[in-house]
């Protein structure tokens, strides 16, 4: 059973998200909160697997709450929910540690899939969000720090190859086919790579790859959008 906390300041939306989640046999909402501060406190008490997080809320916003939650020793996976006019927050939310980013008008099946994907340690982005994220990289995001550059310099040739392919949007199955190895071996490579880079999931690894110039924005966008079409994720299979 995947345990979920729903954080949304609008009661109607909060009740709607909770109803969608609770209708599934493998998912359960263990708590609800209407602002970031209440969410942080609630997560500390309930220790959920996944948090559905609104961004714009009174008091502590979702970005601050996400960062506080993902800094915990045993953090939940956070799926940020937003509307089109909040796309400026995408980059900051992912840097804060969010594992998923969906639009509030997403279909229920997309929301449920995102919860299940991030609960396994993978990441998921709505395709329109991916397009805007790529545009941000193309325009030039914040420069990487010295630790990131040092970690990149220490990667082996195979690790650099996996890094670039992962950031271009390949799933674990596609990585395995490209590299000529089993999916289990790919998972081992990816986990080791994330640990060496000091990032928690594929989303943050992708951000780092673009920051460091491992993947060029236009090439990455063409690959990622061509693969995912209208309903894919940035996670692996």
C-alpha positions in Angstrom: 0.0 0.0 0.0 1.4 3.4 -1.0 0.7 6.0 1.6 -0.1 9.5 0.4 -0.4 13.0 1.9 -2.3 15.6 -0.1 -1.3 19.2 0.3 -3.6 21.8 -1.3 -5.1 25.0 0.0 -8.4 24.8 -1.9 -10.7 22.3 0.0 -12.6 21.2 -3.1 -9.4 20.3 -5.0 -7.9 18.7 -1.9 -11.0 16.5 -1.5 -11.0 15.7 -5.2 -7.4 14.5 -5.3 -8.0 12.5 -2.1 -11.1 10.8 -3.6 -9.1 9.8 -6.8 -6.3 8.3 -4.7 -8.5 6.5 -2.2 -10.5 4.8 -5.0 -7.4 2.7 -5.8 -6.8 -0.6 -4.0 -3.0 0.0 -3.7 -3.1 3.7 -2.6 -4.4 5.4 0.5 -4.5 9.0 1.7 -3.2 9.1 5.2 -3.4 12.8 5.7 -4.3 16.2 4.2 -2.9 19.7 4.7 -3.8 23.2 3.5 -0.4 24.8 3.6 3.3 24.1 3.6 3.9 24.4 7.3 1.1 22.0 8.2 2.4 19.6 5.5 5.9 19.5 7.0 4.5 18.8 10.4 2.1 16.1 9.1 4.7 14.3 7.1 6.9 14.1 10.2 4.1 12.4 12.1 2.7 10.1 9.3 5.9 9.3 7.3 4.0 8.9 3.9 5.6 7.4 0.8 4.4 10.2 -1.5 3.3 13.8 -1.0 1.1 15.6 -3.6 2.2 19.2 -3.2 0.5 22.4 -4.4 2.9 25.3 -5.0 1.1 28.5 -4.3 -0.4 28.4 -0.8 -0.8 30.9 2.1 2.0 30.9 4.6 4.8 28.5 3.7 4.6 27.8 0.0 5.0 24.4 -1.7 8.6 25.1 -2.8 9.9 25.7 0.7 7.9 22.7 2.0 9.3 20.5 -0.7 12.9 21.4 0.1 12.3 20.8 3.8 10.7 17.5 3.2 13.4 16.2 0.8 16.2 17.2 3.2 14.9 14.6 5.7 16.9 11.5 6.3 14.1 9.4 4.9 12.2 11.8 2.6 9.0 11.1 0.9 8.7 11.4 -2.9 7.1 14.7 -3.8 4.8 15.3 -6.8 4.3 19.0 -7.4 0.9 20.0 -8.9 0.5 23.3 -10.7 -1.3 25.2 -13.5 0.2 26.6 -16.7 0.7 30.1 -15.2 3.0 28.6 -12.6 5.6 27.2 -15.0 8.2 29.6 -13.7 8.4 27.5 -10.6 9.2 24.2 -12.4 13.0 24.6 -12.2 13.0 25.6 -8.6 10.6 22.8 -7.6 12.8 20.2 -9.2 15.9 21.7 -7.7 14.2 21.6 -4.3 13.9 17.8 -4.7 10.5 17.2 -6.3 10.3 13.8 -8.1 7.4 14.6 -10.2 5.6 17.7 -11.7 2.1 17.5 -13.1 -0.5 20.0 -14.2 -3.7 20.2 -12.2 -5.7 19.5 -15.2 -4.0 16.2 -15.7 -6.2 13.1 -16.2 -6.8 11.0 -13.0 -4.8 8.1 -14.6 -1.8 10.5 -15.1 -2.0 11.5 -11.4 -2.2 7.9 -10.2 0.6 6.8 -12.5 2.8 9.6 -11.2 2.2 8.5 -7.6 3.1 4.9 -8.4 6.2 5.9 -10.4 7.7 8.2 -7.8 7.0 5.7 -5.0 9.4 3.3 -6.7 12.2 6.0 -6.7 11.7 7.0 -10.4 10.6 10.4 -11.6 7.7 11.7 -13.7 7.1 14.9 -15.6 4.1 15.9 -17.7 5.1 16.4 -21.4 4.2 20.2 -21.4 6.3 20.7 -18.3 9.2 18.9 -20.0 8.9 21.3 -23.0 9.2 24.3 -20.7 12.0 22.7 -18.7 14.0 22.1 -21.9 13.3 25.7 -22.9 14.8 26.9 -19.6 17.9 24.9 -20.2 18.2 26.2 -23.7 18.0 29.8 -22.3 20.7 29.0 -19.8 20.0 28.0 -16.2 22.1 28.5 -13.0 25.7 27.4 -13.4 26.7 24.1 -11.7 28.7 24.2 -8.5 32.3 23.0 -8.1 31.1 19.7 -6.5 29.1 18.8 -9.6 32.0 19.6 -11.9 34.3 17.5 -9.8 31.8 14.6 -9.8 31.5 14.8 -13.6 35.3 14.7 -13.9 35.5 11.5 -11.8 32.9 9.6 -13.9 34.2 6.7 -16.0 33.6 6.6 -19.8 30.7 4.2 -19.3 29.2 6.3 -16.6 29.4 9.4 -18.8 27.6 7.5 -21.5 24.8 6.3 -19.2 24.6 9.9 -17.8 24.0 11.4 -21.2 21.5 8.7 -22.4 19.5 8.9 -19.1 19.3 12.7 -19.4 18.2 12.4 -23.1 15.1 10.5 -21.8 15.9 6.8 -22.3 14.1 4.4 -20.0 15.9 1.6 -18.3 14.7 -0.8 -21.0 15.9 1.5 -23.7 19.2 2.0 -21.9 19.6 -1.8 -21.7 19.0 -2.2 -25.4 21.4 0.6 -26.3 24.2 -0.7 -24.1 23.6 -4.4 -24.8 23.1 -5.4 -21.2 20.3 -6.5 -18.9 17.8 -4.2 -17.3 19.1 -5.3 -13.9 22.6 -4.2 -14.9 21.3 -0.8 -16.0 19.5 -0.3 -12.7 22.8 -0.9 -11.0 24.6 1.5 -13.3 21.9 4.2 -12.7 21.9 3.8 -8.9 25.7 4.1 -8.8 25.6 7.1 -11.1 23.1 8.9 -9.0 25.1 8.2 -5.8 28.3 9.4 -7.4 26.6 12.6 -8.7 25.0 13.3 -5.3 21.4 13.5 -6.8 18.3 11.6 -5.6 16.6 10.7 -8.9 16.5 11.0 -12.7 15.0 14.5 -12.7 17.8 16.0 -10.7 20.3 14.0 -12.8 18.8 15.4 -15.9 19.0 19.0 -14.6 22.6 18.4 -13.7 23.4 17.0 -17.2 22.0 20.1 -18.9 23.8 22.4 -16.4 27.1 20.6 -17.1 26.6 20.5 -20.9 26.6 16.7 -21.0 23.4 16.9 -23.1 22.6 19.8 -25.5 19.2 21.3 -25.0 17.9 21.0 -28.5 19.2 17.4 -29.0 17.8 16.4 -25.6 14.4 18.0 -26.3 14.1 16.3 -29.7 14.9 12.9 -28.2 12.8 13.3 -25.1 9.7 14.7 -26.8 9.9 12.4 -29.7 10.0 9.4 -27.4 7.3 10.5 -24.9 4.7 11.9 -27.2 1.7 13.1 -25.2 1.7 10.7 -22.2 5.2 9.7 -21.1 7.3 10.1 -18.0 10.9 11.0 -17.3 11.2 7.9 -15.3 12.5 4.4 -16.3 10.8 1.1 -16.7 
